[in-house]
Amino acid sequence: MNIYDHIYRLALPYLLTRSNEIHIPISKGFAKTILLTEQGDPEVVIPAIILHDVGWSALTDEMQLQAFGAGVVDKDLNRMHEVEGVKIAERLLEEVNYNSQKALEIINIIDKHDSRLSAISDNDRIVKDADKLYRFTSEGLIFYLDWFEDVSFEERMAWLTSKVDSWFFTETAKTLALKELEERQA
């Protein structure tokens, strides 16, 4: 088993909420695709994308509903998933004896992966982009439409379309997002 699979297996119990067991492999695939054309270190990006949402496991479903979405978001609850995610990720990276310098960068990325709007490194740009790209997939669209039943497909698609230019840091991610939107429309 490679190190990334090992980290994922350790993280899986923490990912069994908010459909993260679906979100993470898809976002990991996007991260790998982005790494083919953008500057980044897979030894930071891949573990960071695997571990970035483990902190949601510390929040109840009701708390989670208040902490994310297109409407009013409780920023303190959203921040809580980042803080708790750092604690869990640190333990898991120590358990696999991950390179301490790379682990520190991974932790710094996870620490504010949603609340920090700017990117602190090329690796952070890729993680942020791969994370957001999930929202453009059929799985991501179904997830959000299920959680937020008062939002129509058309409204969600319009909202996602409006975010392409402002959300993504890499040209690769923008291209992938537009491709995903085109596929959803079809």
VENSULUR-V32585 format. One record per residue. RES is the residue in three letters. D_FIRST is the distance of its C-alpha to the first C-alpha in whole Angstrom. Layout:
res;d_first
RES;D_FIRST
RES;D_FIRST
This chain:
res;d_first
MET;0
ASN;4
ILE;7
TYR;8
ASP;6
HIS;6
ILE;10
TYR;11
ARG;10
LEU;12
ALA;15
LEU;15
PRO;18
TYR;20
LEU;20
LEU;21
THR;25
ARG;26
SER;24
ASN;21
GLU;19
ILE;20
HIS;21
ILE;18
PRO;16
ILE;19
SER;20
LYS;17
GLY;18
PHE;21
ALA;20
LYS;18
THR;21
ILE;24
LEU;22
LEU;23
THR;26
GLU;27
GLN;26
GLY;23
ASP;20
PRO;17
GLU;16
VAL;18
VAL;19
ILE;15
PRO;15
ALA;18
ILE;18
ILE;16
LEU;18
HIS;21
ASP;22
VAL;21
GLY;25
TRP;26
SER;25
ALA;28
LEU;31
THR;32
ASP;32
GLU;36
MET;35
GLN;33
LEU;35
GLN;37
ALA;35
PHE;34
GLY;36
ALA;38
GLY;41
VAL;42
VAL;39
ASP;39
LYS;38
ASP;37
LEU;35
ASN;33
ARG;33
MET;32
HIS;28
GLU;28
VAL;29
GLU;27
GLY;24
VAL;24
LYS;24
ILE;21
ALA;19
GLU;21
ARG;19
LEU;16
LEU;16
GLU;17
GLU;15
VAL;12
ASN;15
TYR;15
ASN;18
SER;21
GLN;23
LYS;20
ALA;19
LEU;23
GLU;23
ILE;21
ILE;23
ASN;26
ILE;25
ILE;24
ASP;27
LYS;30
HIS;28
ASP;30
SER;33
ARG;33
LEU;35
SER;34
ALA;31
ILE;31
SER;29
ASP;27
ASN;24
ASP;26
ARG;28
ILE;25
VAL;23
LYS;26
ASP;27
ALA;24
ASP;24
LYS;28
LEU;27
TYR;26
ARG;29
PHE;30
THR;28
SER;29
GLU;27
GLY;28
LEU;32
ILE;32
PHE;30
TYR;33
LEU;36
ASP;35
TRP;35
PHE;38
GLU;40
ASP;43
VAL;41
SER;42
PHE;40
GLU;42
GLU;42
ARG;39
MET;39
ALA;41
TRP;40
LEU;37
THR;39
SER;41
LYS;38
VAL;36
ASP;38
SER;38
TRP;34
PHE;32
PHE;32
THR;31
GLU;33
THR;29
ALA;29
LYS;33
THR;32
LEU;29
ALA;31
LEU;34
LYS;33
GLU;31
LEU;35
GLU;36
GLU;34
ARG;35
GLN;38
ALA;38
